[in-house]
Amino acid sequence: MPAMTTAHLTPILMLIGSNIFMTFAWYGHLSYKSTAIWLAILASWMIALPEYMLAVPANRIGSAVYSAAELKTMQEVITLTVFALFSVFWLKESLTWQHGVGFALIAAGAFFIFQAKA
């Protein structure tokens, strides 16, 4: 297994950052349901801009060392991880064993995507 280089690590860190922004853009307003929907949409779009500013270059940089399928798989695993943490700590929602099983199945799928090169 090759060592992680900057080219390998940078897109992962950028995707984590982009997912934090996007999760707040999509779900952060759920803690403010009394706010007008137009204001929630405007705030979400403003939060989504930095998300795109991280996601687009992350995929461009990452394409030098990862396939498109690998980048998408990373994106989905990162999305679920960020969302799980967000759900517990921001929305104060509990995760169940069913969530754990679903996440584990997605992680198993990710494992097989990355085995395609092996």
C-alpha positions in Angstrom: 0.0 0.0 0.0 1.5 3.3 -1.1 2.2 6.1 1.5 -0.3 9.0 1.7 1.2 12.0 -0.1 0.0 15.6 -0.2 -1.8 14.8 -3.5 -3.7 12.0 -1.7 -4.5 13.9 1.5 -5.3 17.4 0.2 -8.5 16.4 -1.7 -9.7 14.4 1.3 -9.2 17.3 3.7 -10.9 19.7 1.2 -13.9 17.3 0.8 -14.3 17.1 4.6 -14.3 20.9 4.7 -16.8 21.1 1.8 -19.1 18.6 3.4 -19.1 20.6 6.7 -20.3 23.6 4.7 -22.8 21.7 2.7 -24.3 19.9 5.7 -24.9 23.3 7.4 -26.3 24.7 4.1 -28.8 21.8 3.7 -29.7 21.0 7.3 -28.5 23.8 9.6 -31.8 25.8 9.1 -33.7 22.9 10.7 -32.7 24.4 14.0 -34.4 27.6 13.0 -37.8 26.5 11.7 -39.5 29.8 12.6 -37.2 31.7 10.2 -38.8 32.6 6.9 -38.0 30.0 4.2 -36.7 32.7 1.8 -34.1 33.6 4.5 -33.2 30.0 5.0 -32.7 29.6 1.3 -30.6 32.8 1.1 -28.4 31.7 4.0 -28.0 28.2 2.5 -26.8 29.6 -0.8 -24.3 31.8 1.0 -23.0 28.8 2.9 -22.9 26.7 -0.3 -20.5 29.0 -2.1 -17.5 28.1 0.1 -18.6 24.4 -0.2 -18.2 24.6 -4.0 -15.0 26.5 -3.6 -13.6 23.5 -1.8 -15.4 20.7 -3.6 -14.5 21.6 -7.2 -10.7 22.0 -6.6 -10.7 18.9 -4.4 -12.0 16.8 -7.2 -9.7 18.5 -9.7 -6.7 17.9 -7.5 -7.8 14.5 -6.5 -8.3 13.3 -10.1 -4.5 13.2 -10.4 -4.4 10.3 -8.0 -7.9 8.9 -7.6 -10.4 7.7 -10.2 -13.8 9.5 -10.5 -15.5 6.5 -8.8 -13.0 6.7 -5.9 -13.6 10.5 -5.5 -17.3 10.0 -5.5 -17.0 7.1 -3.0 -14.9 9.3 -0.7 -17.4 12.1 -1.0 -20.3 9.8 0.1 -18.4 8.3 3.0 -17.3 11.7 4.2 -20.9 13.0 3.7 -22.3 10.3 5.9 -19.7 10.8 8.6 -20.1 14.5 8.7 -23.9 14.2 8.7 -23.9 11.6 11.5 -21.8 14.0 13.7 -23.9 17.0 12.7 -27.1 15.1 13.4 -26.0 14.2 16.9 -24.2 17.4 17.9 -26.2 20.1 16.1 -29.7 18.6 15.6 -29.5 16.6 18.8 -30.9 13.5 17.1 -29.9 10.0 18.1 -28.3 7.5 15.8 -29.8 4.0 15.9 -28.3 0.6 15.2 -30.1 0.7 11.9 -28.1 3.8 11.0 -25.0 1.9 12.0 -25.9 -1.1 9.8 -26.7 1.2 6.8 -23.4 3.1 7.2 -21.5 -0.2 7.5 -23.0 -1.4 4.3 -22.0 1.8 2.5 -18.5 1.5 4.0 -18.3 -2.1 2.7 -19.3 -0.7 -0.8 -16.5 1.8 -0.5 -14.0 -1.0 0.4 -14.9 -2.8 -2.9 -14.6 0.4 -5.0 -11.0 0.9 -3.7 -10.2 -2.8 -4.3 -10.8 -2.3 -8.0 -7.2 -1.0 -8.4 -5.6 -3.7 -6.3 
